[in-house]
Amino acid sequence: MKYTKLGINGPLVSTVGFGAWGISGRDWGKTDDESSRRAIHCALDAGVNFIDTADVYGFGHSEELIRQVLDERSDKDKIVIATKAGNNFYPFVGKEHKVTPFNNDYSVKHLVFAAEQSIKRLNVEALDILQLHSPVLETLEKDEPWLALEKLKRDGKIKHAGWSVISFGEISHAHILERHHDLLDVIQVRYNLLEKQAEEVLLPLAMKYGTGVIVRIPLIFGLLSGKFNHKTIFGENDHRRTNLSPEKLASYLERFDALKPLFEKHPDYSPAQISLRFCISHPACHVVIPGGKTEKQVRENVVASEMDLITHKDFEE
């Protein structure tokens, strides 16, 4: 496993991390907590020291699973946990929902409350990284989210401040990093072999300011692993039923087929491994956070960290 500093102000992190949305018990179909815990242990045993989660994932369940695993480990103080806040799920706890509802709240009051609850669930003295969870531009233009991050930093409740950029806002929202780069230690971006919008403005800005970059959705919810086809159907309790609707899936699969020559150039690696390698091969990107519901998936993912012979030039058209 390779390690790098997460920007000029961030901690030392493994270049492949663990994305903990899929294990949350919501939005990804049925999950098994014991299998999820084994997957996290497997990642940590392989040298992963970075876990990305959010308070809304499973209405706190993802954070609780992470704490359960860390409580069983002697190296827990070396693990960096990045979480997120801004979707106020608390009014929906105990109610039935097929997928997680949106209830955005980026007020100082809520973000401070949310951070305090995450601290309790994770059983830590302070959050390593707290990210604004994909707010819309109108919210980002207001003062409250930034005042909240400043207060949480000042009060010692978060060590680093972050912003998870809303999907497909990588260009139109890039000026927010320009405006708040002094406060933001880390950003999280959607970036993968088929969605490279972040390369245009946001990643160059991150390099300019030394901002840490976390890459999410590196496999487009599993599509770049090559396991989906035109007949794939997702359950009603799986967010991919919308995010990979039949129309979207067909479009992605057509573009995925065009990547086959790239995959054939590197027969020793799987499409998922090559896709993950693409993300961390960009000089602005520090850690990629694929999900892993099983130990098998985790073992495949972590290989991408040491695929040194494949560089960003290999992916240039």
C-alpha positions in Angstrom: 0.0 0.0 0.0 1.3 3.5 -0.9 0.6 6.5 1.2 0.5 10.3 0.5 -0.2 13.5 2.4 -3.8 14.6 1.8 -2.9 18.0 0.6 -0.6 20.4 2.4 -2.6 20.4 5.6 -4.1 16.9 5.6 -3.0 13.7 7.3 -1.0 10.9 5.7 -3.4 8.5 4.0 -3.4 5.4 1.9 -3.9 6.1 -1.8 -6.8 3.6 -1.8 -9.4 4.1 0.9 -12.7 2.5 1.9 -16.0 4.1 0.9 -18.5 3.2 3.5 -21.9 4.2 1.9 -22.5 0.7 0.5 -22.3 -1.0 3.9 -24.8 1.3 5.5 -27.8 -0.9 5.2 -29.7 1.7 3.1 -29.7 2.7 -0.6 -27.7 -0.2 -1.9 -30.1 -3.2 -1.4 -29.6 -5.8 1.3 -26.4 -5.8 3.3 -25.0 -8.0 6.0 -23.4 -6.2 9.0 -21.0 -9.1 9.7 -19.8 -9.2 6.1 -19.4 -5.4 6.2 -17.3 -5.5 9.3 -15.1 -8.2 7.8 -14.7 -6.1 4.7 -13.5 -3.1 6.8 -11.1 -5.3 8.7 -9.8 -6.7 5.4 -9.2 -3.2 4.1 -7.3 -2.1 7.3 -5.3 -5.3 7.3 -4.2 -4.6 3.7 -2.9 -1.2 4.8 -5.9 1.1 4.1 -5.9 3.8 6.7 -8.6 6.1 5.3 -12.4 5.5 5.6 -15.0 7.9 4.1 -18.5 7.9 5.4 -21.4 10.3 6.2 -23.8 10.7 9.0 -26.7 10.1 6.7 -25.4 6.7 5.5 -27.9 4.3 7.1 -29.0 7.1 9.4 -25.7 6.8 11.4 -25.3 3.0 10.9 -22.2 3.3 8.7 -20.5 5.3 11.4 -21.5 2.8 14.0 -20.2 -0.1 12.1 -16.9 1.7 11.6 -16.7 2.3 15.4 -17.4 -1.3 16.1 -14.5 -2.4 13.9 -12.1 0.2 15.3 -13.0 -0.9 18.8 -11.6 -4.3 18.0 -8.3 -3.0 16.6 -5.1 -1.9 18.3 -4.2 0.4 15.4 -7.4 2.5 15.5 -5.5 5.7 16.4 -3.8 5.5 13.0 -7.1 5.3 11.0 -8.3 8.6 9.4 -12.1 8.9 9.2 -13.7 11.5 7.0 -17.4 12.0 7.5 -20.0 14.4 6.1 -23.0 16.4 7.3 -25.8 18.6 5.8 -28.6 16.1 5.1 -30.7 16.3 8.3 -32.1 12.8 8.5 -33.1 12.9 12.1 -36.8 13.6 11.6 -37.0 10.4 9.5 -35.4 8.0 12.0 -37.8 5.1 12.7 -39.9 5.7 9.5 -40.0 3.6 6.4 -38.3 4.9 3.3 -37.2 2.9 0.2 -34.2 5.3 -0.3 -32.8 8.0 1.9 -34.9 11.3 1.7 -33.3 14.6 1.2 -33.6 17.2 4.0 -30.8 19.6 3.5 -29.8 21.8 6.4 -26.4 23.6 6.4 -27.2 26.0 9.2 -24.6 26.5 11.9 -27.0 25.0 14.5 -27.5 21.8 12.5 -23.9 21.3 11.4 -22.6 21.7 14.9 -25.2 19.3 16.2 -24.5 16.8 13.4 -20.8 16.9 14.1 -21.4 16.3 17.8 -23.5 13.2 17.0 -20.9 11.8 14.6 -18.3 12.3 17.3 -20.5 10.2 19.7 -21.2 7.5 17.1 -17.5 7.2 16.1 -16.4 7.4 19.7 -13.7 10.0 19.0 -12.6 13.2 20.7 -12.7 15.1 17.4 -13.6 14.3 13.7 -10.5 13.9 11.5 -12.4 15.5 8.6 -15.9 16.9 8.3 -17.2 17.6 4.8 -20.2 19.6 3.7 -22.3 16.9 2.0 -22.8 18.0 -1.6 -24.7 21.2 -1.1 -26.2 23.1 -4.0 -24.6 26.3 -5.2 -27.3 28.5 -3.6 -26.2 27.0 -0.2 -22.5 27.4 -0.9 -23.0 31.1 -1.6 -24.3 31.6 1.9 -22.2 32.3 5.0 -23.6 29.7 7.4 -21.9 26.6 6.1 -18.5 28.2 6.3 -19.2 29.8 9.6 -20.1 26.4 10.9 -16.8 24.8 9.7 -14.8 27.7 11.2 -16.6 27.3 14.5 -16.1 23.5 14.6 -12.4 24.0 13.8 -12.0 26.7 16.4 -13.8 24.6 19.1 -11.6 21.6 18.3 -14.5 19.4 17.2 -13.0 18.9 13.7 -9.3 18.7 12.7 -9.8 19.4 9.0 -12.6 21.0 7.0 -13.9 19.6 3.7 -16.4 20.0 1.0 -17.9 17.2 -1.0 -18.7 18.7 -4.4 -22.1 17.9 -5.7 -22.0 15.5 -8.7 -21.7 17.3 -12.0 -21.0 20.6 -10.3 -17.2 20.2 -10.7 -17.0 23.1 -13.2 -19.9 25.4 -12.2 -19.0 25.3 -8.5 -15.2 25.5 -8.8 -15.1 29.1 -7.8 -16.2 28.1 -4.3 -12.7 26.6 -3.8 -11.1 29.8 -5.0 -13.2 31.7 -2.4 -12.7 29.3 0.6 -9.4 27.7 0.0 -8.0 29.1 3.2 -10.6 27.2 5.2 -10.9 24.1 3.1 -8.2 21.4 3.7 -10.0 18.8 1.6 -12.4 18.5 -1.3 -14.2 15.4 -2.5 -15.0 15.1 -6.2 -16.8 12.8 -8.6 -14.1 11.6 -11.1 -13.6 8.5 -13.2 -12.7 7.2 -16.6 -16.1 8.3 -18.1 -16.6 11.5 -16.1 -13.6 13.8 -16.2 -15.2 17.2 -15.7 -13.1 17.8 -12.6 -9.9 18.0 -14.7 -11.0 21.3 -16.4 -11.0 23.7 -13.4 -11.4 22.0 -10.0 -8.3 19.8 -10.0 -6.0 22.5 -11.3 -7.3 24.8 -8.5 -6.7 22.1 -5.9 -3.1 21.7 -7.0 -2.7 25.5 -7.0 -3.9 25.7 -3.3 -2.5 22.4 -2.1 -6.0 21.2 -1.3 -6.4 17.5 -0.5 -8.5 15.6 -3.1 -10.7 12.5 -2.3 -12.1 10.8 -5.4 -15.5 9.3 -5.2 -17.7 7.2 -7.6 -14.5 5.9 -9.2 -16.4 2.9 -10.6 -19.7 4.6 -11.3 -21.6 2.5 -8.7 -19.9 -0.7 -9.9 -20.4 -0.2 -13.7 -16.7 0.2 -14.4 -16.1 -3.2 -12.9 -17.8 -4.7 -15.9 -20.4 -6.6 -14.0 -23.5 -4.8 -15.4 -25.3 -5.3 -18.8 -28.4 -4.0 -20.5 -30.6 -6.4 -18.6 -29.4 -5.4 -15.1 -32.2 -4.3 -12.9 -31.8 -2.7 -9.4 -34.2 -3.1 -6.5 -36.6 -0.4 -5.2 -34.3 0.1 -2.2 -31.2 0.6 -4.3 -30.4 4.2 -5.4 -28.9 2.8 -8.6 -32.5 2.2 -9.8 -32.5 6.0 -10.4 -28.8 6.8 -10.8 -28.3 4.0 -13.2 -31.8 4.0 -14.8 -32.2 1.9 -18.0 -31.5 5.0 -20.1 -28.5 6.0 -18.1 -27.2 2.5 -18.0 -27.4 2.1 -21.7 -25.5 5.3 -22.3 -22.8 4.3 -19.8 -22.5 0.8 -21.2 -21.9 2.2 -24.7 -19.1 4.3 -23.5 -17.7 1.5 -21.3 -17.4 -0.7 -24.4 -15.1 2.0 -25.9 -12.7 1.4 -23.0 -12.1 -2.2 -23.9 -8.8 -1.5 -25.8 -7.5 0.2 -22.6 -8.4 -2.8 -20.5 -6.9 -5.2 -23.1 -3.6 -3.3 -22.9 -3.3 -4.3 -19.2 -4.4 -8.0 -19.1 -2.9 -8.5 -15.7 -5.4 -6.2 -14.0 -9.2 -6.1 -13.9 -11.3 -3.3 -15.3 -12.0 -2.2 -11.7 -8.3 -2.0 -10.8 -7.5 -0.1 -13.9 -10.4 2.3 -13.3 -9.2 2.9 -9.7 -5.6 3.4 -10.9 -6.8 6.1 -13.3 -8.2 8.2 -10.4 -5.1 8.2 -8.3 -2.8 8.6 -11.3 -3.8 12.2 -11.6 -1.3 14.4 -9.8 -4.1 16.4 -8.0 -5.8 13.3 -6.5 -4.6 11.7 -3.3 -7.0 9.0 -2.3 -9.8 7.0 -4.1 -12.7 5.6 -2.1 -14.3 2.6 -3.8 -16.9 0.8 -1.8 -16.5 -2.8 -0.6 -19.3 -5.0 0.7 -17.1 -8.1 0.7 -13.5 -9.0 1.5 -13.1 -10.2 -2.1 -14.0 -6.7 -3.5 -11.6 -5.1 -1.0 -8.7 -7.3 -2.0 -9.3 -6.4 -5.6 -9.6 -2.7 -4.9 -6.4 -2.3 -2.9 -4.2 -3.6 -5.7 -4.7 -0.3 -7.5 -2.4 1.5 -5.0 0.7 -0.2 -6.2 0.1 -0.3 -10.0 3.1 2.0 -10.5 3.8 1.1 -14.1 0.4 2.5 -15.1 0.7 6.3 -15.1 -1.7 9.1 -16.1 -0.1 9.2 -19.6 -1.4 5.7 -20.2 -5.0 7.1 -20.0 -4.5 10.1 -22.3 -6.3 9.8 -25.6 
